[in-house]
């Protein structure tokens, strides 16, 4: 609100004129309510700076929970998109994160007697609670509000009793999250990754730890003792609801899956045919000999109580990691790297169930310069998605992509249907038909970890790939690659940028080695600024370069990297994404851990430009080359957002007009921004 506005830096207007401006804002809003205009339609003025597009759908799911008393209601906790809810057994989803200030949700638990009471364990924000089915959330973890919560469990007999497993041990609440107390006596390893409660005797519970195996409590968490599995890291636990003395533990214990039939006193291997470390375990409540294990390599199923396992689930989705499995009657749900998958026939057939689940982490964005309504998004663990209508609809274009962890995209500016995708472990893929199909393009590559791509705008057959061991170069459109790292340290190269006015000049941002420069098309490199993790990098002209250095901030060079100065004022932290308006190079956009920031003076000052996009981390940005007031933002766990007005909110536009009416200069930089 205007009453909470502050100046991002010194502003010449007096306090009196500020109050007068606030009155003018109120007056202008009243006029808007009467639809009197103000130089445009009321709808245009009322718009947020950013609106979420329809996708891409999918993204990493950390936990999937079925409401015990209303099994068509499901909740998922995501990697960065908060909580989503389905009321039709996963057919459709809607965001359910209002008030959830920490959006990385590692654990979700639903009250077994009231499906509208839900708890979310967050990364660095403690526990949140909703009593209206996820419509609104409030912090519910006094005493450890900043904790990293890894697991949650609710007492089925007394749902106001709940337990939270954190980096620092187990905490317990007996009043529905209003108060918490430490409950870790006897735990020699406090990293509490998994919790399980005996459904028949809820005072008995188990915790899986890092390095200490499984611990057991028989007094509702008052004290813990080691079980027969006293070593190794346990990521997942499950108790047989038909026979609570039987439990399964999955993790890195030398043996991937262990089983106990005597309440943890003794354990035996239960991993025949299991080749991946379990991240989640679920037991079919109707047939306890059927057990599911979610792993980094997909879903496994055992039909003989863990004696033997076979890979199960959707076979047409590559690189599928499964962090959560849940069952209800014949329904089986997977929370995976590609979103939610479900089977309605006990696993006989599977289908993706991501409608409305806008939870993708977008590592790269490219816009077709000839037809700018065509946009591509590279998804971490999700492949490539394409929109032909400026983000209104998205569809996966992954045919031929056997690895879908996308870290970079590049487009041939002269032939926009030619694209390149850099992946985390599959190298480079090329498409010559607008993403309809992809083929590997790795000849000569000696590594398959690709973190950035750059194309020579004057000669698009020349492109560069930043990898974990240096830079590679192709001069024939990716048909063959050669190392191009002379002078570079042998380490991760996180970012690459080509000088658009002198394409033989390149800059590389390294993992620890700082910024390097080449003036001979990558043949040789020399240090420009030593030290620091550098990403992103962008070049404005032959002499102006911007580089984000972790723990240092955004830097700017106006002499081709010979010297660097801070361009950080107004930014809350080192940006993860950076882009330049191609028509007005003094206008920049930076994506940070808390939304988008904008500079109109070449980085001298920054102001918040995140209305509609607050509390969301950014990984990628792209400006429409034809209509540069249209910007796309790729997020951590919230898919793609779009601004069509240069990331200007109605609040800032009204304030500028009010200051103009009040006699204060409007073109000051930075403008007033909401207090954080």
Protein Blocks (a to p, Z undefined) as FASTA:
>chain_A
ZZlgccfbdcfbdfklmmmmmmmmmmmmmmmmnongnopafklmmpcfbdcdfbdeedjd
fbdcddfklmkbccdddfknopaddfegolaccddfehiabfbdfbdcddfkbmkbccdd
dehiapaddfegomaccddbehilmbccfbdcddfklmmbccdddfkbccddfegomacc
ddfehiabfbdfbccddfklmmbccdddehjapaddfegolaccddfblgdjdfbdcddf
klmmbccdddjehiabdcdfegomaccddfehiabdcfbdcddfklmkbccdddfkbccd
dfegomaccdedjfkbghiacfbdcdehjbccdddfkbpaddfegolaccddfehiacbc
cfbdcddfklmmbccdddehkbjaddfegolaccddfehiabfcdfbdcddfklmmbccd
ddfklopaddfegomaccddfehiabfbdfbdcddfklmmbccdddfkbccddfegolac
cddfehiacdddfbdcddfklmmbccdddfknopaddfegolaccdfbggijddddddfb
lmbccdddehkbpcddfegomaccdfkgopabdcfbdcddfklmmbccdddfebcaddfe
gomaccddfehiahiacfbdcddfklmmbccdddehiapaddfehopafklmmmmmmmmm
nopafkbccdddddZZ
